[in-house]
Amino acid sequence: MAFEIVKSLAIPAMTRSAGTREAKYPCADMEVDDAFVEANVVQGDKVASRLQAAITAWRKRNGGKDAPKFSVRRFTPEGAEAESVGVWRVA
């Protein structure tokens, strides 16, 4: 195997393959007072926990304490029989 020594070769910028996947939840696109809802859930406590964990991870990746703040709530819409889980951007 032959190697060639090259002088003054610039180091290319690092690339992250993790950032190429499309986001599952629209956190980055939300304005204050916007919300998204997962409707007709069977186990509201598990869905709320999953969404809260996803929001916490997103905030850590996007500024930590300076990242937008969200609130996750379980509720039953008027006239609906099944529970829903909503995520609101509060700040």
Order of alpha helices (4+ residues) and beta strands (2+ residues): beta-alpha-beta-beta
